[in-house]
Amino acid sequence: MAQKIAVAFLHGAGTPDEDFADEMIRKIKKGFIEKLGNKNANQELVFESVFWSSVFENEEKKLLGRLQKNTDLDYLWLRRFVVEFLADAVAYQPTKQGKQNYDNVNALLAETIRKLKERAGPQAPLCIVSHSLGSIVASNYFYDLQFKQGNIGPKTMQIASNTPIEQSQTLTLFYTMGSPLALWSMRYPDFGMPIHVPSADLHSIYPKVQGEWINFYDKDDVLAFPLKGLNKHYQKAVTKDIEVNAGGLVTGWTPLSHSKYNTEAEVIEPIVEGLVRTWKEVNH
């Protein structure tokens, strides 16, 4: 029996629909089947989505309601995006009062990986596809597992068992889309240390697997930046920064491109290629 690949999706800023990853999953399945030449090939991929903004959804609605009360603000649609982006970012960070939100969000990712373990196996190669703030969540989560386990909260610790996939040992593919990770790096001396992709432990399990970290950005997306130039550590960790035109003719030349990565062929095709290559390396 072939080893399946586990794929997790993390959405970006704001509160999308719970089916936010469905169209991207459909396109990845289609490409995977075509490249392997097997109509049943999509059974080799196991997908789960992390709806992490549900942690903040109710409070964000309450905040927006209070901010708009008895006022006549312009650009409400843009203000809503800014509030949702900043509110998610600020609320997610640990505070002196504790790490409840940080732990609650990370616990959702831990629960997702636990589900992937049950469906794909405890040693399944793990692929993470993350957008915008979702890339920050993913980076923090795997950084804690790889370098700073003391940061892992009690709720997350309770969910994640001691299996390779749940301990980041099989992290193989990391795709970041419209990532503001470069901005977050300013919190650390010389812009910090990236996570290891693939995991430092991966080759002891799958010696022939290459792994990769591809960072997709649109030059018109003011929240997205290339990462390799941050420092020598990111230069080594990030396989490629790929500039794409997210949103096409309608929004591709505007900051609205930030929300348009997930269905672009320029994004889908490299992800499919990475999944196909990894599946062959693991199973052949």
C-alpha positions as CSV (number, residue, x, y, z in Angstrom):
1,M,0.0,0.0,0.0
2,A,1.3,3.4,-1.0
3,Q,2.1,6.0,1.7
4,K,-0.4,8.9,1.4
5,I,0.6,12.6,1.8
6,A,-1.1,14.8,4.4
7,V,-2.0,18.3,3.3
8,A,-3.2,21.1,5.6
9,F,-4.6,24.5,4.6
10,L,-4.5,27.7,6.7
11,H,-6.5,30.7,5.5
12,G,-5.4,34.3,5.9
13,A,-6.7,37.4,7.5
14,G,-10.4,37.9,8.4
15,T,-13.0,35.2,8.7
16,P,-13.6,33.3,5.4
17,D,-16.3,30.7,4.8
18,E,-15.4,27.3,6.3
19,D,-15.0,25.8,2.8
20,F,-12.3,28.4,2.0
21,A,-9.9,25.7,0.7
22,D,-12.4,23.7,-1.4
23,E,-11.6,25.3,-4.8
24,M,-7.9,25.0,-4.2
25,I,-8.2,21.4,-3.2
26,R,-10.2,20.6,-6.4
27,K,-7.6,22.2,-8.6
28,I,-4.7,20.4,-6.8
29,K,-6.5,17.0,-7.1
30,K,-7.1,17.6,-10.8
31,G,-3.4,18.5,-11.4
32,F,-2.2,15.6,-9.3
33,I,-4.3,13.1,-11.2
34,E,-3.1,14.5,-14.6
35,K,0.6,14.4,-13.7
36,L,0.5,10.9,-12.3
37,G,-1.7,9.6,-15.1
38,N,-4.0,7.7,-12.7
39,K,-7.6,8.6,-12.2
40,N,-7.5,7.2,-8.7
41,A,-4.3,9.2,-7.8
42,N,-6.2,11.8,-5.7
43,Q,-6.7,9.0,-3.1
44,E,-3.0,9.4,-2.3
45,L,-3.6,12.9,-0.9
46,V,-5.4,13.6,2.4
47,F,-6.7,17.1,2.9
48,E,-7.8,19.0,6.0
49,S,-8.4,22.7,6.6
50,V,-7.6,24.8,9.7
51,F,-10.4,27.4,10.3
52,W,-8.3,29.2,12.8
53,S,-10.1,32.6,12.7
54,S,-13.1,31.0,14.4
55,V,-11.2,31.7,17.6
56,F,-11.7,35.4,17.0
57,E,-14.9,35.6,15.0
58,N,-17.4,36.6,17.7
59,E,-15.1,39.3,19.2
60,E,-14.3,40.8,15.8
61,K,-18.0,41.2,15.0
62,K,-18.5,42.9,18.4
63,L,-15.5,45.1,17.8
64,L,-16.7,46.2,14.3
65,G,-20.2,46.9,15.6
66,R,-18.9,49.2,18.3
67,L,-16.5,51.0,16.0
68,Q,-19.3,51.8,13.5
69,K,-21.8,52.8,16.2
70,N,-23.0,56.4,15.9
71,T,-20.3,57.2,13.2
72,D,-20.3,57.8,9.5
73,L,-17.0,56.2,8.3
74,D,-15.8,56.1,4.7
75,Y,-14.4,53.0,3.0
76,L,-16.2,50.6,5.3
77,W,-15.2,47.6,3.2
78,L,-11.5,48.5,3.4
79,R,-11.8,49.3,7.1
80,R,-13.4,45.9,7.7
81,F,-10.4,44.2,6.0
82,V,-7.9,46.3,7.9
83,V,-9.7,45.7,11.2
84,E,-9.9,42.0,10.6
85,F,-6.3,41.7,9.5
86,L,-4.9,43.7,12.4
87,A,-7.4,42.3,15.0
88,D,-6.4,38.7,14.1
89,A,-2.7,39.6,14.2
90,V,-2.9,41.4,17.5
91,A,-5.2,39.0,19.3
92,Y,-3.2,36.0,18.2
93,Q,0.0,37.3,20.0
94,P,0.8,36.2,23.5
95,T,0.3,38.8,26.2
96,K,1.3,39.4,29.8
97,Q,-2.1,38.0,30.8
98,G,-1.3,34.7,29.1
99,K,-1.2,32.8,25.8
100,Q,-4.8,31.7,25.6
101,N,-5.5,32.9,22.1
102,Y,-2.1,31.7,20.8
103,D,-2.7,28.3,22.4
104,N,-6.3,28.1,21.1
105,V,-5.3,28.8,17.5
106,N,-2.3,26.4,17.7
107,A,-4.6,23.8,19.2
108,L,-6.8,23.9,16.0
109,L,-3.7,23.2,13.9
110,A,-2.7,20.4,16.2
111,E,-6.2,18.9,16.0
112,T,-6.0,19.1,12.2
113,I,-2.6,17.3,12.1
114,R,-4.0,14.7,14.4
115,K,-6.9,14.1,11.9
116,L,-4.4,13.9,9.1
117,K,-2.4,11.3,11.1
118,E,-5.5,9.1,11.5
119,R,-6.3,9.3,7.8
120,A,-2.8,9.2,6.3
121,G,-0.7,7.5,8.9
122,P,1.7,8.6,11.7
123,Q,4.6,8.9,9.3
124,A,2.8,10.6,6.4
125,P,4.8,13.4,4.8
126,L,3.2,16.7,5.8
127,C,2.5,19.5,3.4
128,I,1.4,22.9,4.7
129,V,-0.4,25.4,2.4
130,S,-0.8,28.8,4.1
131,H,-2.1,32.2,3.1
132,S,-1.3,35.6,4.7
133,L,-1.6,35.4,8.5
134,G,-2.0,31.7,8.2
135,S,1.7,31.5,7.3
136,I,2.5,33.3,10.6
137,V,0.4,30.7,12.5
138,A,2.1,27.8,10.7
139,S,5.6,29.3,11.1
140,N,5.1,29.9,14.9
141,Y,3.6,26.4,15.4
142,F,6.5,24.6,13.8
143,Y,9.1,26.9,15.2
144,D,7.9,26.0,18.7
145,L,8.0,22.2,17.9
146,Q,11.5,22.5,16.3
147,F,13.2,25.0,18.6
148,K,11.2,26.2,21.6
149,Q,8.9,23.6,23.0
150,G,8.5,25.6,26.1
151,N,6.2,27.9,24.1
152,I,3.7,25.2,23.4
153,G,0.5,25.8,25.3
154,P,-1.3,23.2,27.5
155,K,-4.2,22.8,25.1
156,T,-2.0,22.2,22.1
157,M,0.3,19.9,24.2
158,Q,-2.7,17.8,25.2
159,I,-3.8,17.2,21.6
160,A,-0.5,16.5,19.9
161,S,0.8,13.0,20.6
162,N,4.3,11.7,20.2
163,T,4.1,10.6,16.5
164,P,6.4,11.8,13.7
165,I,3.8,13.8,11.9
166,E,2.5,15.5,15.1
167,Q,6.0,16.3,16.2
168,S,7.0,18.1,13.0
169,Q,9.4,15.3,12.0
170,T,7.7,14.7,8.6
171,L,7.2,18.3,7.7
172,T,8.2,18.2,4.0
173,L,6.5,20.9,2.0
174,F,5.7,24.5,3.0
175,Y,3.9,26.9,0.7
176,T,3.3,30.5,1.8
177,M,1.1,32.8,-0.2
178,G,0.9,36.5,0.3
179,S,2.9,36.1,3.5
180,P,3.7,39.1,5.8
181,L,6.3,36.9,7.5
182,A,9.0,39.5,6.7
183,L,7.2,42.0,8.8
184,W,7.0,39.6,11.8
185,S,10.7,39.0,11.5
186,M,11.3,42.5,12.8
187,R,10.5,41.2,16.3
188,Y,13.9,39.4,16.4
189,P,17.6,40.3,16.1
190,D,18.8,40.3,12.5
191,F,15.2,39.2,11.5
192,G,15.2,35.9,13.3
193,M,15.5,32.2,12.4
194,P,13.1,30.4,10.0
195,I,11.7,26.9,10.5
196,H,13.5,24.0,8.9
197,V,11.8,22.8,5.7
198,P,12.1,19.9,5.4
199,S,12.3,19.0,9.0
200,A,15.8,18.1,10.2
201,D,14.4,14.6,11.1
202,L,12.8,13.9,7.8
203,H,15.7,12.1,6.1
204,S,15.9,9.6,8.9
205,I,12.4,8.5,7.9
206,Y,12.5,9.2,4.1
207,P,16.1,9.5,2.9
208,K,15.3,10.3,-0.7
209,V,12.7,13.1,-0.1
210,Q,13.9,16.6,-1.0
211,G,11.2,18.8,0.5
212,E,10.8,22.5,-0.3
213,W,9.6,25.9,0.9
214,I,8.1,28.1,-1.8
215,N,7.0,31.6,-1.0
216,F,4.5,33.1,-3.5
217,Y,4.1,36.9,-3.6
218,D,2.5,39.5,-5.9
219,K,4.4,42.7,-6.2
220,D,1.1,44.6,-6.0
221,D,0.2,42.9,-2.8
222,V,1.4,45.4,-0.1
223,L,1.2,42.7,2.6
224,A,3.4,40.2,0.8
225,F,7.2,40.1,0.6
226,P,9.9,37.8,-0.7
227,L,11.8,36.1,2.1
228,K,15.2,34.8,0.9
229,G,16.8,38.2,1.3
230,L,16.0,38.6,5.0
231,N,19.2,36.9,6.2
232,K,21.5,34.0,5.5
233,H,19.2,31.6,7.4
234,Y,16.2,32.5,5.2
235,Q,18.4,32.4,2.2
236,K,19.1,28.7,2.9
237,A,15.6,27.7,4.3
238,V,13.4,29.2,1.5
239,T,13.8,27.2,-1.7
240,K,12.3,29.9,-3.9
241,D,10.5,33.2,-3.8
242,I,8.1,33.1,-6.8
243,E,6.5,36.3,-8.0
244,V,3.0,35.7,-9.4
245,N,0.1,37.8,-10.7
246,A,-2.7,37.0,-8.3
247,G,-6.1,38.1,-9.4
248,G,-5.5,38.4,-13.1
249,L,-6.6,41.5,-15.1
250,V,-9.3,42.6,-12.7
251,T,-7.5,42.8,-9.3
252,G,-4.0,41.6,-10.1
253,W,-2.7,45.2,-10.4
254,T,-4.2,46.3,-7.0
255,P,-3.7,45.4,-3.3
256,L,-6.8,43.3,-3.6
257,S,-4.5,40.7,-5.2
258,H,-3.8,39.7,-1.5
259,S,-6.9,37.5,-1.5
260,K,-6.5,35.9,-4.9
261,Y,-3.6,33.5,-4.7
262,N,-5.4,30.3,-4.0
263,T,-6.9,29.6,-7.5
264,E,-4.0,30.9,-9.6
265,A,-2.3,28.4,-11.9
266,E,1.1,30.0,-11.1
267,V,0.5,28.9,-7.5
268,I,-1.3,25.6,-8.1
269,E,1.2,24.1,-10.6
270,P,4.3,24.3,-8.4
271,I,2.3,22.9,-5.4
272,V,1.1,20.0,-7.6
273,E,4.7,19.4,-8.8
274,G,6.0,19.3,-5.3
275,L,3.3,16.8,-4.2
276,V,3.9,14.6,-7.2
277,R,7.6,14.6,-6.7
278,T,7.3,13.9,-3.0
279,W,4.8,11.0,-3.5
280,K,7.2,9.4,-6.0
281,E,10.2,9.9,-3.7
282,V,8.3,8.3,-0.8
283,N,6.8,5.4,-2.7
284,H,9.4,4.5,-5.2
